[in-house]
Amino acid sequence: MDVPPRNRIALPLCLLLLAACATRAPAPATAPPAAAARAPTTTRGQFTIQAVPLDVWNAIGDIVVRTPQAAYDSRSRMLGLYSVRYHGQPLLVVAHALPLSDTVQVLTTQVTAKSPAGAAVDSDVAAALLAILQRELPAEIERVHARQAAADAAEAQKAKPHQPAKKKPRKK
């Protein structure tokens, strides 16, 4: 049988399209992962504080630095997070603003712990670190404010050189 040249290309193309349209039997259903393997949606010790996120972030760094068995590996001010090791467990401590709503009417920051992959983590170590942060943050935020006010005052003093008093014109 002699196939015209035009159909030599069209026939394989039609067969390919038909093969692509063929329906296949559904894949057998796999069992869902065990509930214990799923990351929790909230973290024990997660808390909120009525403060500006940047102030909270600065204070978290100061607290982590002086907390025994804690150190931070890296930090991101823009993301509001610290990569922390506490008792050898790697954690991300995240401070982010909650949107204002009917229930949140003042600027409020939520502090939570996450795994290095960003999933919620629920462990005794994370809960212990967050308990320390929750206890110490209010006073540390006040220290951050005082330190910033002192730095601003020093900068203002440095920027204004002393000007001699103006001489009064002499009366004739």
C-alpha positions in Angstrom: 0.0 0.0 0.0 1.4 3.3 -1.0 0.7 6.2 1.4 0.7 9.7 -0.1 3.7 11.9 1.3 1.3 14.3 3.0 -0.3 11.4 5.1 3.1 10.0 6.1 3.4 12.8 8.7 -0.3 13.1 9.5 -0.8 9.4 10.4 1.9 9.2 13.2 0.8 12.6 14.5 -2.8 11.4 14.8 -1.7 8.2 16.6 0.4 10.2 19.0 -2.6 12.5 19.8 -4.9 9.6 20.3 -2.4 8.0 22.7 -2.2 11.2 24.7 -6.0 11.4 25.0 -6.3 7.9 26.3 -7.7 7.6 29.8 -5.7 5.7 32.3 -6.9 3.8 35.4 -6.5 6.0 38.5 -3.5 5.3 40.6 -4.2 3.3 43.7 -4.9 5.5 46.7 -2.0 5.8 49.2 -2.6 5.9 52.9 -2.4 9.5 54.3 0.6 10.2 56.4 0.3 9.5 60.1 -1.0 12.3 62.2 2.2 12.3 64.2 4.2 13.1 61.1 2.2 16.3 60.4 3.6 19.6 61.6 1.4 21.3 64.2 -0.4 24.5 63.1 0.5 26.3 66.3 3.4 26.2 68.6 3.4 25.7 72.4 4.6 28.9 74.0 3.6 31.0 71.0 2.6 34.4 72.3 1.7 38.0 71.3 3.0 41.3 72.7 1.7 44.8 72.2 4.8 46.3 70.7 6.3 47.3 67.3 7.8 44.3 65.5 11.2 46.0 65.0 11.5 46.6 68.7 10.5 43.0 69.5 13.1 41.8 66.9 15.9 43.9 68.4 15.0 42.8 72.0 14.9 39.1 71.0 18.5 39.3 69.7 19.6 40.9 73.0 17.9 38.2 75.1 19.2 35.3 73.0 22.8 36.6 73.2 22.7 36.5 77.0 20.7 33.3 77.5 22.8 30.3 78.5 22.7 27.4 75.9 21.4 29.8 73.2 23.1 31.4 70.2 21.9 32.8 67.0 23.4 31.6 63.7 21.9 34.3 61.5 19.1 36.9 61.5 17.0 38.9 59.1 15.4 42.2 60.2 13.3 42.3 57.0 11.8 38.9 57.7 11.7 39.5 61.5 13.5 36.2 62.3 16.5 34.8 64.1 18.0 31.4 63.2 18.7 30.2 66.8 20.2 27.1 68.4 18.8 26.5 71.9 20.1 23.4 73.8 21.4 22.2 70.4 18.1 22.3 68.7 17.9 24.6 65.6 14.9 26.9 65.6 13.6 30.0 63.7 12.2 32.6 66.1 9.9 34.7 64.1 8.4 38.1 65.2 5.7 39.5 62.9 3.0 42.1 63.2 -0.6 41.0 63.4 -3.1 42.9 61.2 -5.4 45.3 62.9 -8.9 43.9 63.2 -11.9 43.8 65.5 -9.9 41.8 68.0 -6.5 43.4 67.5 -6.8 47.1 67.9 -3.3 48.2 68.8 0.0 47.3 67.1 0.7 43.7 68.2 3.6 41.4 67.4 3.3 37.6 67.4 6.4 35.6 68.4 6.6 32.0 67.4 9.1 29.2 66.8 9.4 27.3 63.6 11.6 24.5 62.3 14.6 25.5 60.0 12.3 24.5 57.1 9.7 27.0 58.3 7.1 24.5 59.7 5.6 25.0 63.1 7.5 23.1 65.8 6.1 21.9 69.0 8.8 20.8 71.4 9.8 21.3 75.0 13.0 23.2 73.9 11.0 25.6 71.7 8.4 26.2 74.4 11.2 26.9 77.0 12.9 29.4 74.8 9.6 31.2 74.0 8.8 31.3 77.7 12.1 33.1 78.4 11.4 35.5 75.6 7.8 36.2 76.8 9.0 36.8 80.4 11.9 39.1 79.4 10.7 41.0 76.3 8.7 43.8 78.0 11.8 45.0 80.1 14.1 44.4 77.2 12.0 46.5 74.8 12.2 49.4 77.4 16.0 49.0 77.4 16.0 49.1 73.6 14.0 52.3 73.6 16.3 53.9 76.2 19.4 52.9 74.3 17.9 54.3 71.0 16.9 57.5 72.7 20.4 57.9 74.1 21.9 57.3 70.7 19.6 59.8 69.0 20.5 62.4 71.6 24.2 61.8 71.1 23.8 62.1 67.4 21.8 65.3 67.7 24.4 66.8 70.0 27.1 65.8 67.6 25.3 67.3 64.6 24.9 70.7 66.3 28.2 72.4 66.8 28.3 74.9 69.7 27.5 78.4 68.5 28.9 81.4 70.4 26.3 83.7 71.8 25.5 86.6 69.6 26.9 89.9 70.6 24.5 92.6 71.5 24.9 95.8 69.5 26.5 98.7 71.4 24.4 101.6 72.2 25.8 105.0 71.1 
